[in-house]
Amino acid sequence: MKLFAILTFVLFTQISFACKESRVKIQNQSEKFETQKKIIDVLNTDLNNDGEFDKVFVEQDEWGKREIIVSINNGTQFDIIAKNNFIIGCATCGNQSGDPFINLQPAASGFDISLDDAVYSFSYLKGEIVLNRIDFLILNKTTEGIEEEHLIFSTKDFGLIKLSNFTNEFVTKLINSKSESSNNQSNKKLGESYQTLPYDKQIDLNSINFKEINSSEIKSLEEFSCGEINVRYLPLFKKGSVDAILVPQDCGDFPYRFLLLTIKDNMVKDNLYVEGEWFEPEDKENTLEVTNFKVDTNYLIYVNTNGKIELYKIDDNGMFIKEK
Protein backbone atom coordinates (compact mmCIF):
# COMPACT_ATOMS: atom_id res chain seq x y z
CA MET A 1 0.00 0.00 0.00
CA LYS A 2 2.81 2.39 0.94
CA LEU A 3 4.58 1.50 -2.29
CA PHE A 4 1.44 2.33 -4.29
CA ALA A 5 1.11 5.69 -2.48
CA ILE A 6 4.74 6.55 -3.18
CA LEU A 7 4.40 5.67 -6.86
CA THR A 8 1.21 7.73 -7.11
CA PHE A 9 2.90 10.76 -5.50
CA VAL A 10 5.91 10.52 -7.83
CA LEU A 11 3.66 10.21 -10.90
CA PHE A 12 1.54 13.19 -9.82
CA THR A 13 4.66 15.28 -9.21
CA GLN A 14 6.06 14.48 -12.66
CA ILE A 15 2.75 15.31 -14.33
CA SER A 16 2.49 18.58 -12.40
CA PHE A 17 6.03 19.54 -13.29
CA ALA A 18 5.47 18.65 -16.96
CA CYS A 19 2.29 20.77 -17.07
CA LYS A 20 4.05 23.63 -15.34
CA GLU A 21 6.98 23.33 -17.76
CA SER A 22 4.53 23.31 -20.69
CA ARG A 23 2.81 26.44 -19.39
CA VAL A 24 6.17 28.15 -18.94
CA LYS A 25 7.22 27.16 -22.46
CA ILE A 26 3.95 28.49 -23.94
CA GLN A 27 4.30 31.67 -21.92
CA ASN A 28 7.90 32.10 -23.03
CA GLN A 29 6.91 31.51 -26.67
CA SER A 30 4.16 34.10 -26.28
CA GLU A 31 6.57 36.58 -24.74
CA LYS A 32 9.05 35.89 -27.53
CA PHE A 33 6.33 36.52 -30.13
CA GLU A 34 5.31 39.77 -28.48
CA THR A 35 8.88 41.04 -28.36
CA GLN A 36 9.17 40.48 -32.12
CA LYS A 37 6.66 43.30 -32.69
CA LYS A 38 7.78 46.90 -32.62
CA ILE A 39 6.03 50.24 -32.58
CA ILE A 40 7.04 52.34 -35.61
CA ASP A 41 4.91 55.42 -34.85
CA VAL A 42 2.79 56.70 -31.97
CA LEU A 43 0.48 59.69 -31.62
CA ASN A 44 -0.70 61.09 -28.28
CA THR A 45 -3.90 63.09 -28.74
CA ASP A 46 -7.21 63.66 -26.95
CA LEU A 47 -9.68 61.88 -29.21
CA ASN A 48 -12.81 62.02 -27.03
CA ASN A 49 -12.23 65.52 -25.58
CA ASP A 50 -12.11 64.35 -21.95
CA GLY A 51 -8.84 66.08 -21.14
CA GLU A 52 -6.80 62.87 -21.23
CA PHE A 53 -4.26 61.98 -23.90
CA ASP A 54 -5.25 58.87 -25.86
CA LYS A 55 -2.88 56.78 -27.97
CA VAL A 56 -2.82 55.88 -31.65
CA PHE A 57 0.09 53.71 -32.68
CA VAL A 58 1.31 51.54 -35.54
CA GLU A 59 2.76 48.14 -34.73
CA GLN A 60 4.89 46.01 -37.04
CA ASP A 61 5.72 42.31 -36.75
CA GLU A 62 8.88 40.53 -37.87
CA TRP A 63 7.46 39.99 -41.39
CA GLY A 64 6.82 43.70 -41.91
CA LYS A 65 3.03 43.53 -41.54
CA ARG A 66 1.49 46.58 -39.89
CA GLU A 67 -1.50 47.12 -37.61
CA ILE A 68 -2.89 50.43 -36.40
CA ILE A 69 -4.29 50.40 -32.85
CA VAL A 70 -6.35 53.07 -31.11
CA SER A 71 -6.62 53.09 -27.31
CA ILE A 72 -8.61 55.44 -25.09
CA ASN A 73 -7.28 56.66 -21.73
CA ASN A 74 -9.97 56.08 -19.08
CA GLY A 75 -7.91 57.69 -16.33
CA THR A 76 -6.34 54.54 -14.96
CA GLN A 77 -5.51 52.50 -18.06
CA PHE A 78 -5.72 52.46 -21.85
CA ASP A 79 -8.58 50.51 -23.44
CA ILE A 80 -8.20 49.41 -27.07
CA ILE A 81 -11.31 50.39 -29.06
CA ALA A 82 -10.16 49.84 -32.65
CA LYS A 83 -7.63 47.86 -34.69
CA ASN A 84 -6.95 47.48 -38.39
CA ASN A 85 -4.29 45.59 -40.34
CA PHE A 86 -5.43 46.50 -43.88
CA ILE A 87 -5.14 50.25 -44.13
CA ILE A 88 -1.32 50.47 -43.84
CA GLY A 89 -0.43 47.06 -45.21
CA CYS A 90 3.20 46.05 -45.01
CA ALA A 91 6.62 47.67 -45.11
CA THR A 92 7.06 46.90 -48.84
CA CYS A 93 3.52 47.53 -50.14
CA GLY A 94 4.00 51.10 -51.33
CA ASN A 95 3.09 52.47 -54.76
CA GLN A 96 5.60 55.31 -55.01
CA SER A 97 8.25 53.72 -52.81
CA GLY A 98 8.85 50.52 -50.89
CA ASP A 99 7.27 51.65 -47.61
CA PRO A 100 3.80 53.21 -48.04
CA PHE A 101 3.56 54.57 -44.48
CA ILE A 102 4.62 58.17 -43.85
CA ASN A 103 3.27 59.07 -40.39
CA LEU A 104 0.37 59.70 -38.02
CA GLN A 105 -0.74 63.31 -37.66
CA PRO A 106 -3.20 64.98 -35.27
CA ALA A 107 -6.26 66.53 -36.93
CA ALA A 108 -8.96 68.93 -35.77
CA SER A 109 -11.45 66.13 -35.09
CA GLY A 110 -9.15 63.14 -34.67
CA PHE A 111 -6.08 61.95 -36.59
CA ASP A 112 -4.73 61.41 -40.10
CA ILE A 113 -2.93 58.37 -41.49
CA SER A 114 -0.57 59.57 -44.21
CA LEU A 115 0.52 57.06 -46.87
CA ASP A 116 2.46 57.58 -50.08
CA ASP A 117 -0.72 57.62 -52.17
CA ALA A 118 -3.47 58.63 -49.71
CA VAL A 119 -4.39 60.43 -46.50
CA TYR A 120 -7.12 58.86 -44.35
CA SER A 121 -8.83 61.07 -41.76
CA PHE A 122 -10.52 59.47 -38.74
CA SER A 123 -12.40 60.78 -35.70
CA TYR A 124 -13.92 59.53 -32.46
CA LEU A 125 -17.70 58.99 -32.51
CA LYS A 126 -19.68 57.39 -29.66
CA GLY A 127 -16.95 54.96 -28.66
CA GLU A 128 -15.92 54.16 -32.24
CA ILE A 129 -13.22 55.39 -34.61
CA VAL A 130 -14.88 56.32 -37.91
CA LEU A 131 -13.64 57.43 -41.32
CA ASN A 132 -14.31 61.08 -42.24
CA ARG A 133 -12.35 61.77 -45.40
CA ILE A 134 -9.99 60.21 -47.96
CA ASP A 135 -7.59 62.09 -50.20
CA PHE A 136 -6.18 59.80 -52.91
CA LEU A 137 -3.14 60.89 -54.90
CA ILE A 138 -3.30 59.86 -58.57
CA LEU A 139 -0.29 60.30 -60.85
CA ASN A 140 -1.30 60.89 -64.48
CA LYS A 141 1.15 60.51 -67.33
CA THR A 142 0.67 63.34 -69.83
CA THR A 143 2.52 64.60 -72.88
CA GLU A 144 4.35 67.06 -70.59
CA GLY A 145 5.33 64.53 -67.92
CA ILE A 146 3.69 63.42 -64.67
CA GLU A 147 0.74 65.39 -63.29
CA GLU A 148 -0.78 64.98 -59.83
CA GLU A 149 -4.51 64.62 -59.30
CA HIS A 150 -6.40 64.33 -56.01
CA LEU A 151 -9.57 62.28 -55.58
CA ILE A 152 -11.44 63.46 -52.48
CA PHE A 153 -14.11 61.33 -50.77
CA SER A 154 -16.22 62.16 -47.70
CA THR A 155 -18.95 60.46 -45.66
CA LYS A 156 -21.53 61.43 -48.30
CA ASP A 157 -19.66 59.10 -50.67
CA PHE A 158 -19.07 56.09 -48.39
CA GLY A 159 -21.39 56.49 -45.36
CA LEU A 160 -20.36 55.26 -41.91
CA ILE A 161 -17.13 53.24 -42.05
CA LYS A 162 -15.48 52.11 -38.83
CA LEU A 163 -11.70 51.76 -38.68
CA SER A 164 -12.05 48.14 -37.52
CA ASN A 165 -14.18 47.32 -40.60
CA PHE A 166 -11.95 49.04 -43.16
CA THR A 167 -10.79 46.72 -46.01
CA ASN A 168 -8.83 47.02 -49.26
CA GLU A 169 -11.94 45.94 -51.20
CA PHE A 170 -13.71 49.06 -49.91
CA VAL A 171 -10.97 51.28 -51.37
CA THR A 172 -11.08 49.49 -54.75
CA LYS A 173 -14.86 49.89 -55.04
CA LEU A 174 -14.64 53.55 -54.08
CA ILE A 175 -12.03 54.38 -56.72
CA ASN A 176 -13.81 52.35 -59.40
CA SER A 177 -17.10 54.12 -58.72
CA LYS A 178 -15.38 57.50 -59.06
CA SER A 179 -13.68 56.43 -62.28
CA GLU A 180 -16.95 55.18 -63.78
CA SER A 181 -18.68 58.43 -62.84
CA SER A 182 -15.86 60.47 -64.40
CA ASN A 183 -15.96 58.39 -67.58
CA ASN A 184 -19.72 58.82 -67.85
CA GLN A 185 -19.32 62.59 -67.53
CA SER A 186 -16.67 62.52 -70.25
CA ASN A 187 -18.98 60.55 -72.54
CA LYS A 188 -21.78 63.05 -72.05
CA LYS A 189 -19.49 65.94 -72.93
CA LEU A 190 -18.00 64.33 -76.04
CA GLY A 191 -21.10 62.55 -77.26
CA GLU A 192 -21.33 58.96 -78.41
CA SER A 193 -21.46 59.25 -82.23
CA TYR A 194 -18.38 57.13 -82.80
CA GLN A 195 -17.21 55.73 -86.12
CA THR A 196 -17.61 52.02 -86.79
CA LEU A 197 -14.35 50.06 -86.77
CA PRO A 198 -12.50 49.24 -88.91
CA TYR A 199 -12.07 52.89 -89.93
CA ASP A 200 -10.37 53.61 -93.26
CA LYS A 201 -11.54 56.93 -94.67
CA GLN A 202 -10.09 60.17 -95.92
CA ILE A 203 -11.68 63.30 -94.48
CA ASP A 204 -13.57 65.44 -96.97
CA LEU A 205 -13.11 69.04 -95.83
CA ASN A 206 -16.13 70.13 -97.85
CA SER A 207 -18.65 67.75 -96.29
CA ILE A 208 -17.44 66.88 -92.80
CA ASN A 209 -19.80 67.79 -89.94
CA PHE A 210 -17.79 68.62 -86.84
CA LYS A 211 -19.06 68.57 -83.30
CA GLU A 212 -17.99 71.36 -80.96
CA ILE A 213 -17.05 71.51 -77.30
CA ASN A 214 -15.89 74.35 -75.07
CA SER A 215 -12.13 74.00 -74.65
CA SER A 216 -12.48 74.50 -70.87
CA GLU A 217 -14.61 71.35 -70.54
CA ILE A 218 -11.59 69.05 -70.91
CA LYS A 219 -8.22 69.72 -69.36
CA SER A 220 -5.44 70.68 -71.84
CA LEU A 221 -7.89 70.73 -74.76
CA GLU A 222 -7.35 74.47 -75.24
CA GLU A 223 -3.84 73.68 -76.53
CA PHE A 224 -5.52 72.32 -79.68
CA SER A 225 -8.23 74.99 -80.05
CA CYS A 226 -6.37 77.22 -82.56
CA GLY A 227 -7.10 80.15 -80.26
CA GLU A 228 -10.88 79.64 -80.38
CA ILE A 229 -13.24 79.16 -77.42
CA ASN A 230 -14.75 76.02 -78.92
CA VAL A 231 -12.87 73.06 -80.35
CA ARG A 232 -14.14 71.34 -83.49
CA TYR A 233 -13.80 67.58 -83.41
CA LEU A 234 -14.95 64.28 -84.85
CA PRO A 235 -15.61 61.41 -82.38
CA LEU A 236 -13.65 58.46 -83.74
CA PHE A 237 -13.81 55.55 -81.27
CA LYS A 238 -13.78 54.59 -77.60
CA LYS A 239 -11.36 52.01 -76.19
CA GLY A 240 -12.30 51.11 -72.62
CA SER A 241 -12.29 54.41 -70.71
CA VAL A 242 -10.29 56.25 -73.40
CA ASP A 243 -12.00 58.45 -76.02
CA ALA A 244 -10.28 59.09 -79.35
CA ILE A 245 -11.25 62.19 -81.35
CA LEU A 246 -9.99 63.85 -84.52
CA VAL A 247 -9.24 67.57 -84.19
CA PRO A 248 -8.37 69.85 -87.14
CA GLN A 249 -5.24 71.98 -86.85
CA ASP A 250 -5.94 74.32 -89.76
CA CYS A 251 -4.79 77.51 -88.05
CA GLY A 252 -1.21 77.26 -89.28
CA ASP A 253 0.42 77.12 -92.69
CA PHE A 254 -1.47 74.00 -93.77
CA PRO A 255 -5.31 73.96 -93.86
CA TYR A 256 -5.45 70.18 -94.17
CA ARG A 257 -4.01 68.74 -90.96
CA PHE A 258 -5.63 66.53 -88.27
CA LEU A 259 -4.47 65.28 -84.88
CA LEU A 260 -5.85 62.22 -83.12
CA LEU A 261 -6.34 63.07 -79.42
CA THR A 262 -6.90 60.59 -76.61
CA ILE A 263 -8.97 61.67 -73.61
CA LYS A 264 -9.40 59.98 -70.26
CA ASP A 265 -10.88 61.34 -67.03
CA ASN A 266 -11.69 64.61 -68.84
CA MET A 267 -8.03 65.21 -69.69
CA VAL A 268 -6.13 65.11 -72.97
CA LYS A 269 -3.60 62.31 -72.56
CA ASP A 270 -1.77 62.25 -75.89
CA ASN A 271 -1.88 63.39 -79.52
CA LEU A 272 -0.76 61.94 -82.83
CA TYR A 273 -0.59 63.49 -86.29
CA VAL A 274 -2.58 61.10 -88.51
CA GLU A 275 -3.91 62.95 -91.56
CA GLY A 276 -3.00 65.92 -93.71
CA GLU A 277 -0.41 67.44 -96.02
CA TRP A 278 2.99 69.03 -95.51
CA PHE A 279 5.35 70.56 -98.05
CA GLU A 280 7.98 73.21 -98.52
CA PRO A 281 6.14 76.30 -99.83
CA GLU A 282 8.86 76.94 -102.42
CA ASP A 283 8.78 73.38 -103.79
CA LYS A 284 5.45 71.66 -103.14
CA GLU A 285 5.76 69.25 -106.03
CA ASN A 286 8.98 67.64 -104.79
CA THR A 287 8.47 67.92 -101.01
CA LEU A 288 4.79 67.03 -100.62
CA GLU A 289 4.11 64.58 -97.77
CA VAL A 290 0.60 63.11 -97.64
CA THR A 291 -0.43 61.37 -94.43
CA ASN A 292 -3.52 59.26 -93.83
CA PHE A 293 -4.46 56.51 -91.44
CA LYS A 294 -6.76 53.63 -90.63
CA VAL A 295 -7.85 51.86 -87.44
CA ASP A 296 -8.60 48.14 -87.29
CA THR A 297 -11.03 46.33 -84.99
CA ASN A 298 -8.24 45.78 -82.42
CA TYR A 299 -7.73 49.56 -82.13
CA LEU A 300 -4.37 49.38 -83.89
CA ILE A 301 -3.63 52.63 -85.76
CA TYR A 302 -1.77 52.50 -89.09
CA VAL A 303 -0.30 55.89 -90.07
CA ASN A 304 0.83 56.06 -93.72
CA THR A 305 3.09 58.90 -94.89
CA ASN A 306 4.04 58.61 -98.57
CA GLY A 307 3.92 54.83 -98.34
CA LYS A 308 5.86 54.54 -95.08
CA ILE A 309 3.59 52.92 -92.47
CA GLU A 310 3.98 53.28 -88.71
CA LEU A 311 1.88 51.24 -86.29
CA TYR A 312 0.57 52.52 -82.95
CA LYS A 313 -1.55 51.15 -80.13
CA ILE A 314 -3.22 52.94 -77.22
CA ASP A 315 -2.47 51.80 -73.67
CA ASP A 316 -4.92 51.90 -70.77
CA ASN A 317 -3.75 55.40 -69.80
CA GLY A 318 -4.50 56.78 -73.26
CA MET A 319 -0.87 57.05 -74.42
CA PHE A 320 0.15 56.19 -77.99
CA ILE A 321 2.71 53.38 -78.08
CA LYS A 322 4.68 52.90 -81.31
CA GLU A 323 4.98 49.26 -82.26
CA LYS A 324 8.34 48.05 -83.52
Secondary structure, DSSP 8 states (H G I E B T S, - for coil): -HHHHHHHHHHHHHHHHHHHHHHHHHHHHHHHHHHT-EEEEEEEE-SSSSSS-EEEEEEE-TTSBEEEEEEEE-SSSEEEEEEESSSS-BTT--SSSS--EEEEEEETTEEEEEESSEEEEEEEETTEEEEEEEEEEEEEEETTEEEEEEEEEEHHHH---BGGG--HHHHHHHHHHHHHHHHHHHHHHH-S----SSB-----TTT---EEEEGGGSBTGGGGSTT-SEEEEEEEEEETTEEEEEEE--SSS-SSEEEEEEEETTEEEEEEEEEEEE--TT-HHHH-EEEEEEE-TT--EEEEETTEEEEEEE-TTS-EEE--
